[in-house]
Amino acid sequence: GTETSPAEPEESPRTAVRFQTLTKAAKCETGDLYTYSYPALELNTGSQSGPALSRALNGALTPSEDTISEVDSAARAAYEALDEAGRLDWMGVGYGFYRKAELMRCDGRVLSLLVSDSRSLGAPHPSNSGFGLTYDLEDGRRLSVADIAEEPDALRKEVEDYILDSAMENVGAPTFYGLSDFAAGVLDSDQWYL
């Protein structure tokens, strides 16, 4: 008889995710008034959801007009308040918006990103915030807590307890304003990721 080799198992297409940082600057007479940077995503899911999902994610990663307007207004007001010498030295330091995205999960079924924002409007330190983006790779839907848990209320309670217990290990925990409300509702907001 002839010997046959076992058939190679078919591999499902792997999801390829690449980030590119886009940086834009508003110009003034002496240089950059402010800059803003944000990630652009290249996504290949090997399925028909890929292009639509790429558009949805890139739309969510692009800073809003309100965000840019806020940075623009603060930088212009500060620049216009300077004398001529101050304007010549202007570097836009302290004015800008920076967004980054980290890939937290990509297992062929779910894509989850943690997006971090840093907004500088001239204060001693930037204002930082963030949000999560979690999608089903097969059909391109953004996932909710009901999509990921058989018992959503039990998961909400587990997450709430975990956040509050973790916070109590931090010596500054009493200064976390609104932590209980955040913990109770985080899975019904856009703050969570997997």
TIMI-181017 format. One record per residue (C-alpha): residue number from 1; residue in one letter; x, y, z. Coordinates in steps of 0.02 Angstrom, whole numbers, plus 50000, padded with zeros to 5 digits. Example, Ala and Ser with C-alpha at 12.3 -4.5 7.8 and 13.67 -1.06 7.14 Angstrom:
! residues 2
<vexpa pos="1" code="a" xx="50615" yy="49775" zz="50390"/>
<vexpa pos="2" code="s" xx="50684" yy="49947" zz="50357"/>
END
This chain:
! residues 194
<vexpa pos="1" code="g" xx="50000" yy="50000" zz="50000"/>
<vexpa pos="2" code="t" xx="50048" yy="50180" zz="49987"/>
<vexpa pos="3" code="e" xx="50079" yy="50288" zz="50138"/>
<vexpa pos="4" code="t" xx="49977" yy="50447" zz="50153"/>
<vexpa pos="5" code="s" xx="50015" yy="50594" zz="50264"/>
<vexpa pos="6" code="p" xx="49876" yy="50661" zz="50372"/>
<vexpa pos="7" code="a" xx="49785" yy="50811" zz="50298"/>
<vexpa pos="8" code="e" xx="49848" yy="50978" zz="50359"/>
<vexpa pos="9" code="p" xx="49718" yy="51060" zz="50470"/>
<vexpa pos="10" code="e" xx="49644" yy="51215" zz="50394"/>
<vexpa pos="11" code="e" xx="49703" yy="51370" zz="50485"/>
<vexpa pos="12" code="s" xx="49576" yy="51505" zz="50516"/>
<vexpa pos="13" code="p" xx="49637" yy="51675" zz="50456"/>
<vexpa pos="14" code="r" xx="49735" yy="51766" zz="50590"/>
<vexpa pos="15" code="t" xx="49685" yy="51941" zz="50638"/>
<vexpa pos="16" code="a" xx="49820" yy="52067" zz="50598"/>
<vexpa pos="17" code="v" xx="49815" yy="52230" zz="50695"/>
<vexpa pos="18" code="r" xx="49938" yy="52372" zz="50664"/>
<vexpa pos="19" code="f" xx="49940" yy="52547" zz="50736"/>
<vexpa pos="20" code="q" xx="50013" yy="52701" zz="50656"/>
<vexpa pos="21" code="t" xx="50022" yy="52865" zz="50752"/>
<vexpa pos="22" code="l" xx="49960" yy="53016" zz="50657"/>
<vexpa pos="23" code="t" xx="50022" yy="53185" zz="50718"/>
<vexpa pos="24" code="k" xx="49949" yy="53350" zz="50660"/>
<vexpa pos="25" code="a" xx="49997" yy="53526" zz="50708"/>
<vexpa pos="26" code="a" xx="49912" yy="53695" zz="50704"/>
<vexpa pos="27" code="k" xx="50034" yy="53828" zz="50646"/>
<vexpa pos="28" code="c" xx="50065" yy="54003" zz="50710"/>
<vexpa pos="29" code="e" xx="50190" yy="54134" zz="50649"/>
<vexpa pos="30" code="t" xx="50333" yy="54063" zz="50751"/>
<vexpa pos="31" code="g" xx="50302" yy="53877" zz="50741"/>
<vexpa pos="32" code="d" xx="50175" yy="53752" zz="50805"/>
<vexpa pos="33" code="l" xx="50033" yy="53823" zz="50907"/>
<vexpa pos="34" code="y" xx="49991" yy="53649" zz="50971"/>
<vexpa pos="35" code="t" xx="49998" yy="53470" zz="50911"/>
<vexpa pos="36" code="y" xx="49881" yy="53322" zz="50923"/>
<vexpa pos="37" code="s" xx="49923" yy="53140" zz="50896"/>
<vexpa pos="38" code="y" xx="49810" yy="52990" zz="50882"/>
<vexpa pos="39" code="p" xx="49821" yy="52810" zz="50820"/>
<vexpa pos="40" code="a" xx="49758" yy="52747" zz="50654"/>
<vexpa pos="41" code="l" xx="49720" yy="52563" zz="50644"/>
<vexpa pos="42" code="e" xx="49752" yy="52439" zz="50505"/>
<vexpa pos="43" code="l" xx="49646" yy="52285" zz="50535"/>
<vexpa pos="44" code="n" xx="49633" yy="52124" zz="50436"/>
<vexpa pos="45" code="t" xx="49512" yy="52002" zz="50514"/>
<vexpa pos="46" code="g" xx="49507" yy="51879" zz="50370"/>
<vexpa pos="47" code="s" xx="49318" yy="51904" zz="50366"/>
<vexpa pos="48" code="q" xx="49194" yy="52020" zz="50285"/>
<vexpa pos="49" code="s" xx="49177" yy="52120" zz="50446"/>
<vexpa pos="50" code="g" xx="49355" yy="52184" zz="50429"/>
<vexpa pos="51" code="p" xx="49330" yy="52343" zz="50324"/>
<vexpa pos="52" code="a" xx="49174" yy="52398" zz="50419"/>
<vexpa pos="53" code="l" xx="49259" yy="52363" zz="50585"/>
<vexpa pos="54" code="s" xx="49413" yy="52460" zz="50531"/>
<vexpa pos="55" code="r" xx="49305" yy="52611" zz="50489"/>
<vexpa pos="56" code="a" xx="49211" yy="52600" zz="50654"/>
<vexpa pos="57" code="l" xx="49371" yy="52587" zz="50757"/>
<vexpa pos="58" code="n" xx="49461" yy="52726" zz="50664"/>
<vexpa pos="59" code="g" xx="49308" yy="52836" zz="50685"/>
<vexpa pos="60" code="a" xx="49314" yy="52804" zz="50873"/>
<vexpa pos="61" code="l" xx="49502" yy="52837" zz="50880"/>
<vexpa pos="62" code="t" xx="49496" yy="53004" zz="50789"/>
<vexpa pos="63" code="p" xx="49481" yy="53148" zz="50913"/>
<vexpa pos="64" code="s" xx="49317" yy="53241" zz="50907"/>
<vexpa pos="65" code="e" xx="49298" yy="53419" zz="50844"/>
<vexpa pos="66" code="d" xx="49254" yy="53471" zz="51022"/>
<vexpa pos="67" code="t" xx="49417" yy="53400" zz="51089"/>
<vexpa pos="68" code="i" xx="49523" yy="53488" zz="50958"/>
<vexpa pos="69" code="s" xx="49424" yy="53649" zz="50979"/>
<vexpa pos="70" code="e" xx="49458" yy="53648" zz="51166"/>
<vexpa pos="71" code="v" xx="49646" yy="53629" zz="51140"/>
<vexpa pos="72" code="d" xx="49644" yy="53757" zz="51000"/>
<vexpa pos="73" code="s" xx="49552" yy="53888" zz="51104"/>
<vexpa pos="74" code="a" xx="49668" yy="53867" zz="51254"/>
<vexpa pos="75" code="a" xx="49826" yy="53876" zz="51148"/>
<vexpa pos="76" code="r" xx="49766" yy="54028" zz="51049"/>
<vexpa pos="77" code="a" xx="49717" yy="54122" zz="51206"/>
<vexpa pos="78" code="a" xx="49887" yy="54087" zz="51286"/>
<vexpa pos="79" code="y" xx="49981" yy="54135" zz="51128"/>
<vexpa pos="80" code="e" xx="49886" yy="54296" zz="51102"/>
<vexpa pos="81" code="a" xx="49920" yy="54349" zz="51282"/>
<vexpa pos="82" code="l" xx="50108" yy="54346" zz="51252"/>
<vexpa pos="83" code="d" xx="50213" yy="54495" zz="51200"/>
<vexpa pos="84" code="e" xx="50318" yy="54487" zz="51041"/>
<vexpa pos="85" code="a" xx="50469" yy="54411" zz="51129"/>
<vexpa pos="86" code="g" xx="50359" yy="54280" zz="51212"/>
<vexpa pos="87" code="r" xx="50282" yy="54234" zz="51045"/>
<vexpa pos="88" code="l" xx="50455" yy="54211" zz="50969"/>
<vexpa pos="89" code="d" xx="50497" yy="54089" zz="51109"/>
<vexpa pos="90" code="w" xx="50329" yy="53998" zz="51096"/>
<vexpa pos="91" code="m" xx="50349" yy="53812" zz="51078"/>
<vexpa pos="92" code="g" xx="50171" yy="53758" zz="51110"/>
<vexpa pos="93" code="v" xx="50237" yy="53667" zz="51263"/>
<vexpa pos="94" code="g" xx="50092" yy="53614" zz="51372"/>
<vexpa pos="95" code="y" xx="49961" yy="53628" zz="51236"/>
<vexpa pos="96" code="g" xx="49904" yy="53477" zz="51140"/>
<vexpa pos="97" code="f" xx="49810" yy="53314" zz="51139"/>
<vexpa pos="98" code="y" xx="49885" yy="53140" zz="51135"/>
<vexpa pos="99" code="r" xx="49788" yy="52978" zz="51114"/>
<vexpa pos="100" code="k" xx="49859" yy="52802" zz="51113"/>
<vexpa pos="101" code="a" xx="49779" yy="52632" zz="51095"/>
<vexpa pos="102" code="e" xx="49841" yy="52470" zz="51170"/>
<vexpa pos="103" code="l" xx="49786" yy="52300" zz="51107"/>
<vexpa pos="104" code="m" xx="49721" yy="52210" zz="51262"/>
<vexpa pos="105" code="r" xx="49642" yy="52057" zz="51181"/>
<vexpa pos="106" code="c" xx="49638" yy="51984" zz="51007"/>
<vexpa pos="107" code="d" xx="49599" yy="51799" zz="51013"/>
<vexpa pos="108" code="g" xx="49512" yy="51773" zz="50845"/>
<vexpa pos="109" code="r" xx="49341" yy="51803" zz="50923"/>
<vexpa pos="110" code="v" xx="49359" yy="51968" zz="51015"/>
<vexpa pos="111" code="l" xx="49461" yy="52125" zz="50986"/>
<vexpa pos="112" code="s" xx="49479" yy="52238" zz="51137"/>
<vexpa pos="113" code="l" xx="49574" yy="52402" zz="51146"/>
<vexpa pos="114" code="l" xx="49615" yy="52516" zz="51292"/>
<vexpa pos="115" code="v" xx="49622" yy="52696" zz="51230"/>
<vexpa pos="116" code="s" xx="49712" yy="52826" zz="51338"/>
<vexpa pos="117" code="d" xx="49694" yy="53014" zz="51315"/>
<vexpa pos="118" code="s" xx="49806" yy="53152" zz="51380"/>
<vexpa pos="119" code="r" xx="49742" yy="53330" zz="51357"/>
<vexpa pos="120" code="s" xx="49856" yy="53478" zz="51395"/>
<vexpa pos="121" code="l" xx="49777" yy="53650" zz="51408"/>
<vexpa pos="122" code="g" xx="49920" yy="53742" zz="51494"/>
<vexpa pos="123" code="a" xx="49893" yy="53677" zz="51671"/>
<vexpa pos="124" code="p" xx="50040" yy="53608" zz="51773"/>
<vexpa pos="125" code="h" xx="49993" yy="53432" zz="51720"/>
<vexpa pos="126" code="p" xx="49885" yy="53356" zz="51583"/>
<vexpa pos="127" code="s" xx="49710" yy="53290" zz="51608"/>
<vexpa pos="128" code="n" xx="49708" yy="53102" zz="51578"/>
<vexpa pos="129" code="s" xx="49562" yy="52989" zz="51538"/>
<vexpa pos="130" code="g" xx="49524" yy="52834" zz="51437"/>
<vexpa pos="131" code="f" xx="49396" yy="52714" zz="51369"/>
<vexpa pos="132" code="g" xx="49381" yy="52539" zz="51302"/>
<vexpa pos="133" code="l" xx="49330" yy="52473" zz="51131"/>
<vexpa pos="134" code="t" xx="49278" yy="52290" zz="51124"/>
<vexpa pos="135" code="y" xx="49211" yy="52210" zz="50965"/>
<vexpa pos="136" code="d" xx="49158" yy="52041" zz="50900"/>
<vexpa pos="137" code="l" xx="49280" yy="52001" zz="50759"/>
<vexpa pos="138" code="e" xx="49158" yy="51890" zz="50666"/>
<vexpa pos="139" code="d" xx="49015" yy="52011" zz="50640"/>
<vexpa pos="140" code="g" xx="49096" yy="52178" zz="50687"/>
<vexpa pos="141" code="r" xx="48974" yy="52219" zz="50829"/>
<vexpa pos="142" code="r" xx="49029" yy="52321" zz="50979"/>
<vexpa pos="143" code="l" xx="49003" yy="52207" zz="51130"/>
<vexpa pos="144" code="s" xx="48901" yy="52247" zz="51285"/>
<vexpa pos="145" code="v" xx="48901" yy="52163" zz="51454"/>
<vexpa pos="146" code="a" xx="48748" yy="52062" zz="51400"/>
<vexpa pos="147" code="d" xx="48851" yy="51992" zz="51254"/>
<vexpa pos="148" code="i" xx="48993" yy="51929" zz="51364"/>
<vexpa pos="149" code="a" xx="48904" yy="51861" zz="51517"/>
<vexpa pos="150" code="e" xx="48764" yy="51736" zz="51544"/>
<vexpa pos="151" code="e" xx="48722" yy="51828" zz="51706"/>
<vexpa pos="152" code="p" xx="48762" yy="52013" zz="51676"/>
<vexpa pos="153" code="d" xx="48708" yy="52069" zz="51850"/>
<vexpa pos="154" code="a" xx="48823" yy="51942" zz="51933"/>
<vexpa pos="155" code="l" xx="48968" yy="52003" zz="51825"/>
<vexpa pos="156" code="r" xx="48927" yy="52185" zz="51867"/>
<vexpa pos="157" code="k" xx="48934" yy="52143" zz="52053"/>
<vexpa pos="158" code="e" xx="49096" yy="52046" zz="52034"/>
<vexpa pos="159" code="v" xx="49179" yy="52190" zz="51940"/>
<vexpa pos="160" code="e" xx="49114" yy="52318" zz="52066"/>
<vexpa pos="161" code="d" xx="49184" yy="52219" zz="52213"/>
<vexpa pos="162" code="y" xx="49350" yy="52194" zz="52124"/>
<vexpa pos="163" code="i" xx="49371" yy="52381" zz="52089"/>
<vexpa pos="164" code="l" xx="49325" yy="52435" zz="52266"/>
<vexpa pos="165" code="d" xx="49435" yy="52301" zz="52347"/>
<vexpa pos="166" code="s" xx="49581" yy="52349" zz="52234"/>
<vexpa pos="167" code="a" xx="49558" yy="52533" zz="52273"/>
<vexpa pos="168" code="m" xx="49562" yy="52502" zz="52461"/>
<vexpa pos="169" code="e" xx="49739" yy="52434" zz="52441"/>
<vexpa pos="170" code="n" xx="49790" yy="52609" zz="52382"/>
<vexpa pos="171" code="v" xx="49833" yy="52731" zz="52523"/>
<vexpa pos="172" code="g" xx="49749" yy="52871" zz="52425"/>
<vexpa pos="173" code="a" xx="49584" yy="52777" zz="52407"/>
<vexpa pos="174" code="p" xx="49480" yy="52902" zz="52509"/>
<vexpa pos="175" code="t" xx="49523" yy="53037" zz="52380"/>
<vexpa pos="176" code="f" xx="49450" yy="52939" zz="52233"/>
<vexpa pos="177" code="y" xx="49297" yy="53046" zz="52204"/>
<vexpa pos="178" code="g" xx="49145" yy="52952" zz="52137"/>
<vexpa pos="179" code="l" xx="49232" yy="52783" zz="52141"/>
<vexpa pos="180" code="s" xx="49079" yy="52688" zz="52205"/>
<vexpa pos="181" code="d" xx="48969" yy="52756" zz="52065"/>
<vexpa pos="182" code="f" xx="49103" yy="52718" zz="51936"/>
<vexpa pos="183" code="a" xx="49125" yy="52540" zz="52000"/>
<vexpa pos="184" code="a" xx="48938" yy="52506" zz="52000"/>
<vexpa pos="185" code="g" xx="48911" yy="52567" zz="51822"/>
<vexpa pos="186" code="v" xx="49074" yy="52536" zz="51731"/>
<vexpa pos="187" code="l" xx="49009" yy="52389" zz="51629"/>
<vexpa pos="188" code="d" xx="48865" yy="52496" zz="51565"/>
<vexpa pos="189" code="s" xx="48984" yy="52634" zz="51507"/>
<vexpa pos="190" code="d" xx="49118" yy="52638" zz="51374"/>
<vexpa pos="191" code="q" xx="49257" yy="52624" zz="51503"/>
<vexpa pos="192" code="w" xx="49279" yy="52435" zz="51506"/>
<vexpa pos="193" code="y" xx="49388" yy="52322" zz="51400"/>
<vexpa pos="194" code="l" xx="49436" yy="52138" zz="51403"/>
END
